[in-house]
Each structure stands twice: as C-alpha cells, then as structure tokens.
Amino acid sequence: MELARHFIAGEFLNNGKDDLIESLDPATGNKIGSAVLGSNEIARKAISVAREAFETSIWKSDVRLRSKVLLQLATNLLQRRDDLAEIIVRENGKPLLQAKKEIDAAISEAQYYAGLARSILGRTLESAPNTFSFFMREPTGVVAVIVPWNAPVTLLVRSLAPALAAGCTCVIKPAPQTPLVNATVMQCIQDIPDLPHGVVNSVNENGIEIGTVLATHPEIDVITFTGSSRTGKIVMEKAAPTLKRLSLELGGKSPAIVFPDADINNAVSEIVKATIVLNGQMCTCISRVLVSKEIEHEVIERLKNALSSVKLGHGLKPDTNLGPLIDMANQARAISLIELAEKEAEMILRGEPGLGDLSKGSFISPTIFRIDNTKHSLVQNEHFIPMISIETFDNEIEAIEKSNATRYGLAASLYTNDLNLSMRVSRAIKTGTVWLNSHNRHMAEAETGGYRESGMGRLHGPEALNDFLETKHIYLEAGKN
C-alpha cells in the first residue's frame, strides 16, 4: 500500500485535500510511500463514528460476535504475514525475522482475547436475606489507541484486542513514522465481514494535532498509550480535565543483574539479544548491565566481543543482526550520546554510523561504556539506541540499590543459579516484570506494565481487560414492589 489513508466507518478516506507526508526507508533514505495527514475535523469525525457504533450497534452486547471478529483478525494477519513483515522492515528498519515474530505475537494477542471475550463474568451477592447485589461488567466506551513506531503491529493489537474483547469501539492514531504498516493492518480489519462499521477507525497524525484531539475530546473515555514517559505525562495532563481512564506503558531503563554464579555464556547471549532487539529501540531493551566485581572483566570482554561482531545491514538481508534507527534525527541524537559517554565515562566499545552503502541510512553500531555514578544522565535517562552501561556491585544489597536507582520500573533480568537469591532480588526490584536467566519473554497470557515513571495499568493477560470495563452494581430487595 503506497498511500496510507484514514480508515473511518469501514472505508479508507482522504481529508479532501492533498496534504501528504513521505514515508522513508530508514536503511536507505528512499521514499517508499506517502500518508494522508490528519486534521482536527477528520479526528472528530472518527470519534463521532466510534461513539455512534458504540451506542447503536450490537457490538457492546454480543460477546460471540466480538470473539468471532478477533479470530477473523488473527486469520487475516496470518494470510498477509509475509507482505506485512516486508512493509515493517522497509518502514521501521528491523530485521525480517523480528518483523515476522512481531506479526506472530499480534496474531497470538487476537486469538487470546477472542477467548477472553467469551469469559467476561460478573458476580452476585446476597448481603442480607432476600437482598441481592448484581455486579455487571460493561464496556467503558470509546477508546483512543495511540501506537508507537517501534513495534507498530504488536503494540497496536495488544491494546486493540482487549478493547474490542471488552466491547469498546476505537479510534487509532498510528505513529507518523509507520503509516503504511498501520494502513495494511486496517486493510486486514476492513476485510472482516462481521465487524460493524465504525467499531475500528484510524486517523493519521499531523504533528501533535490528532493526539491532542484524542486526549481532550469528551467523547473519548479511555486512552491507551505506548511511548516515552515524557509524552505520557503530556497525555495524562491533557486528559485530566475530562477524567479519562488511562493505560500507559512508558519508558524503561532495564537492568540486567549478573551475579557471580551465573552461567556467563547464557547471560552474555541474553544481554546481547536484548540490547540490539528492534535495533535497540524497545522499552524493555537492556540498557544497564549490573555485574558482580568478581566476574566483571570476563563479562565485559565477552560482551565487547559479541557486540562488536554484530552485523549491520538492511533488514531484508538474511545475515543482518542490527538494522537502522528509525530516522536520521535519532542517529544524530545517538552520536551525541556516544560522545557524552566517551567524555564522561570509560568507553569500552564505541558505536559508529554505517559506512559505504550503509552511510545513507540511520545506522549506529552498539556502544558499551563503564560508569560508577548512578545519578549521571547516562544512567538515569532512556536512550532508545543499542547502548549499554556497565555498573558493578559488591553484594546483593548494592545490586538491588543500583537496580532501583532510576525512576523507571518496567523490566529487569537476573542471572544466577541460586533460586532463593533470585526470588529475594526479584521481590526487591521495583519493576513490573523480572525475567530469570532470560530477557524479553513476552506473551499474550502474561501481564506487562511499569512501576513509577514506566506507566500505569497492565497490558497482556486478563488484567488488560480492566481498563476497558466498568463495574455496575444493581441492587434488589426481593419481595418489594
């Protein structure tokens, strides 16, 4: 799909004008398509359509229809898996295998919530003789789904699927960097014959205009947003006057804690994969390695050897391990961060832009630096590039203190063969997810979400439905007229 248009009431639409933005391949800088820019008017139209579908269609009361639609979405994504994966690579830059895994994860999400749609239960209570309370679970209303560019299919479906399963209607705002990917998913949605028109709508961004409309409009009941903590705070502020419900998965500064008894081969392998996944642009990427002083030299040397051997290239090439950053502006930002680390920390492996044919793309190779000051911005801030800090510790208590030294709390991983140690540290770390001897194991069945400035609410698992459901109490005193 070379032109990404808005999707409203079951149809692809323009604005009625020719305002377009180019979509570029970050590996080459070449134009691969265009997107119709959104407007205040088109956003309000999408919200109105979603509200009408919620209030007048059978969608919110027909759980079997909702389950059927989600299964059809999973089938359509599977049928377009190869084409969609290639579009992801060309517009996002990640390696092809990762793009295919992203689609597989989205399919799993749709299938999982198709089952949960038929399992939304209330409860009853007899609080006194012949006095009954009925607690009903009802859909909240119209949901705004604000999607990032780094995993534009999975991170759309993981919010869209529970919202639809709950019976809500939706207005999607895709990331401006990946409109072609989103338009292809909307084609999969349009091809669902049983989906009532207006249940799912999508409006392309135009600067910050569409996001502002969604965050402030009184007919939007819920916002589910995945992105930076800074932007999440802005969304929260703009949503406050209308008291919208918020589901926010925000930034991360994920530590990997390597204890002296760890299987170093496994630890290094997991850290390397979790440093370069999505080209270092994932909120749960490892960005801090906390390693026992007893084994720091061996771990550092192995990480340096492994990350210096990473193969940069276009995501469609089979030998590529690391694709480009999303755009040239982020490459420039990465270079400035690397220069800061070189100046104010101990550089171990310096990241560099791509050379030769790669010089036209926004490539950057991995960076490793050693630092002792946990208050430094290099430790405190999320960077969203393939760069890790090495920080050392003497004992368990210091490892926990350093792990909790930032305001982020999205994910962490521990590497040890001591089960008791791993459980003690896991409970002490202030993060929503802790993986033991592994990293980045996500699944539809298991909740994810952050502590502190990494967000609020949970996605995945049955708890993801909570943000899209209200509980209604109906009270009856039996025998009274």
Secondary structure, 3 states (H helix, E strand, C coil): CCEECEEECCEEECCCCCCEEEEECCCCCCEEEEEECCCHHHHHHHHHHHHHHHHHCCHHHCHHHHHHHHHHHHHHHHHCHHHHHHHHHHHHCCCHHHHHHHHHHHHHHHHHHHHHHHHCCCEEEEEECCEEEEEEEEECCEEEEECCCCCCCHHHHHHHHHHHHHCCEEEEECCCCCHHHHHHHHHHHHCCCCCCCCCEEECCCCCCHHHHHHHHCCCCCEEEEECCHHHHHHHHHHHHHHCCEEEEECCCCEEEEECCCCCHHHHHHHHHHHHHHHHHCCCCCEEEEEEECCCHHHHHHHHHHHHHCCCECCCCCCCCCECCCCCHHHHHHHHHHHHHHHHHCEEEECCCCCCHHHHHCCCCCCEEEECCCCCCHHHHCCCCCCEEEEEEECCHHHHHHHHCCCCCCCEEEEECCCHHHHHHHHHHCCCCEEEECCCCCCCCCCCECCCHHHEECCECCHHHHHHHEEEEEEEEECCCC
